[in-house]
Amino acid sequence: MDVLGDSHIHQKKGRRLILFPLPLQGHINPMLQLANILYSKAFSITIIHTNFNSPNTSNYPEFSFCSIEDSSSETEASTADLVALLSLLNVQCVVPFRNCLAKLLSNVEGEEKEPIACLITDATWYFTQAVAESLKLSRIVLRTNSVSSFLVFAAFPVLSQKGYFPIRGAIKLVLASSINDNFIYSQSEAPVPELPPLRVKDIPVVETCYRETLHRLVTEATNQMKVSSGCIWNSLQDLDLASLTKFQQDFPIPMFPIGPFHNFFSASSSSLLAHDQTSISWLDKQTPKSVIYVSFGSIAAINETEFLEVAWGLANSKVPFLWVVRPGLVRGAEWIEPLPQGFLETLDGRGHIVKWSPPARSASSSCHWRILDTLWLEFDIGKL
């Protein structure tokens, strides 16, 4: 365990919070934004993080950082199967995390004597609930996505039991019910009674070779969340009111919808990939509200056929587009090598492809965050 706090500049705040982000870009950013919010409210902050996808600690001199060994090989850590990776991390991090947390708690009795108020972990770190309880420390979870999204994933075990997975099975199940009721539904438009107003086509599809592991991961995270001391949402009540009401019925724990965090603090300095600033200058040359923005985020992987379908779809749209193609997005390729020779030239400047883009100016690839950006932020997204 490498404790970096001694080399950083700190201001004693009186009470300390320990935060543990999931080592994925869309989870690190909100956790660090939350850390800044809490620091501004007179809390001292310690961040426990894995060596895999570790944040740049030099960008946050006001925080203490403790790294833990996650024992993941480079192959395991770079796996395209996110479910396998998250399941593995929840096993391999148990002992190093407990040792790190126990050491931090023991240091409270030393010279600094800053009492630790609680532990805040990403909800996907389900193992941390048992660790916190064994050390008599309260645990609050952070959900980085919308409440509506969480409720859908939390329903995965029930949907699985009722035959909705794989999705083709869901279609057959609902159609059978529909026929009995003398209704005719198209396959994709068939409703999901367990999750109104969703239809079959709205059920998220998680590509994984380990479907049972996925359901176990969701079940564990959900169950441990129910016995936590509360849940912080990177969302706001007015946007998620119906879902928050439903959540409160099923999860009798305190909830804090205090987002969107990026309205208060940017997390651009925590990006795991280098930003290509050329996207900004290219956007500035486009007509307002004319650009299609395409990004699959920092985790997703697609095959060459899917990549080319997107490429030709954008080319044939005849509309300017900004396309974020992360290195490794296309399985078996370094970057955009699968594009046909001369493809970029035929666009005549109408398309711009980058490896990563500054999120505050080019907006997010997530529909949830795009809504929040529109509602809350005043940066220039007029060209998107």
ABEGO torsion letter per residue (X at the ends): XBBAAAABBBBBAGBBBBBBBBBBAAAAAAAAAAAAAAAAAGBBBBBBBBABGBBBAAABAABBBBBBBAGBBAAAAABABAAAAAAAAAAAAAAAAAAAAAAAAAAAABAAGBBBABBBBBAABAAAAAAAAAAGBBBBBBBABBAAAAAAAAAAAAAAAAGAOBAAAAAAAAAAAAAAAGBBBBAAABBBAABOABBAAABBBBBBABAAAAAAAAAAAAAAAAABAEBBBBBBAAAAAAAAAAAAAABBBBBBBAOBAAAABBAAAABABBBBAAAAAAAAABBBGABBBBBAEAABBBBAAAAAAAAAAAAAAGBBBBBBBBBGABBGBABAAABBBGAAAAAGGABBBBABBBAAAAEBABAAAAAAAAAABABBAAAX
